Amino acid sequence: MSVGFIGLGNLGKTIAKRLIDQGVPLVVWNRTKEKALDLGVEIAQSPADLSKKVNTIFVMVFDSQASEEVIFGKEGLAQ
């Protein structure tokens, strides 16, 4: 099973690191790509790109506006 993770703020990054530590194959996407560089995992180019690479996706974003953008925005998960 491959897992995707969107949103690498304080809580999201902590959860992503825990998944990585547990050996979960993870692909990530974050609005600010630099926040993902130190994780040592694949970084997707967009939420739509991420959805093509994984079976399960965690979304941990700031608010409903961010959720709407990640899901329904340009290159969002719904594409």
C-alpha positions as CSV (number, residue, x, y, z in Angstrom):
1,M,0.0,0.0,0.0
2,S,1.3,3.4,-0.9
3,V,0.2,6.5,1.1
4,G,0.0,10.1,0.2
5,F,0.2,13.0,2.6
6,I,-0.9,16.6,1.9
7,G,-0.1,19.4,4.4
8,L,3.2,19.6,6.2
9,G,2.6,22.1,8.9
10,N,3.5,21.4,12.5
11,L,1.0,18.6,13.0
12,G,1.1,17.2,9.5
13,K,4.9,17.0,9.3
14,T,5.0,15.2,12.7
15,I,2.5,12.6,11.5
16,A,4.3,12.2,8.2
17,K,7.6,11.6,10.0
18,R,5.9,9.0,12.2
19,L,4.5,7.2,9.1
20,I,8.0,7.2,7.5
21,D,9.6,5.9,10.8
22,Q,7.0,3.0,10.7
23,G,8.2,2.1,7.2
24,V,5.1,3.4,5.4
25,P,6.0,4.2,1.7
26,L,5.0,7.9,1.6
27,V,4.6,10.4,-1.2
28,V,4.0,14.0,0.0
29,W,2.8,17.3,-1.4
30,N,2.9,20.7,0.4
31,R,2.1,24.2,-0.9
32,T,5.7,25.1,0.2
33,K,7.9,22.4,-1.3
34,E,10.8,23.3,0.9
35,K,9.0,21.9,4.0
36,A,9.1,18.5,2.4
37,L,12.8,18.3,1.4
38,D,14.2,17.0,4.7
39,L,11.7,14.0,4.8
40,G,13.7,12.0,2.2
41,V,10.6,10.8,0.4
42,E,9.1,11.5,-3.1
43,I,7.5,14.9,-3.5
44,A,4.5,15.1,-5.8
45,Q,4.1,18.1,-8.2
46,S,0.5,18.7,-7.3
47,P,-2.4,17.0,-5.4
48,A,-3.6,15.5,-8.7
49,D,-0.1,14.1,-9.3
50,L,-0.1,12.7,-5.8
51,S,-3.4,11.0,-6.3
52,K,-2.1,9.1,-9.3
53,K,0.8,7.6,-7.2
54,V,-0.9,6.3,-4.1
55,N,-3.8,4.3,-2.8
56,T,-4.6,6.3,0.3
57,I,-4.3,10.0,1.0
58,F,-4.2,11.9,4.3
59,V,-5.0,15.6,4.1
60,M,-3.9,17.9,7.0
61,V,-4.4,21.5,6.0
62,F,-5.2,24.7,7.9
63,D,-8.8,25.4,7.1
64,S,-11.8,24.7,4.9
65,Q,-10.5,27.2,2.2
66,A,-7.3,25.2,2.0
67,S,-9.2,21.9,1.9
68,E,-11.4,23.2,-1.0
69,E,-8.3,24.3,-2.9
70,V,-6.5,21.0,-2.4
71,I,-9.5,19.0,-3.4
72,F,-11.3,21.1,-6.1
73,G,-8.7,23.7,-7.1
74,K,-6.5,23.7,-10.2
75,E,-4.6,20.3,-10.2
76,G,-6.6,19.3,-7.1
77,L,-7.4,15.8,-6.0
78,A,-10.8,15.8,-7.8
79,Q,-9.0,16.1,-11.1
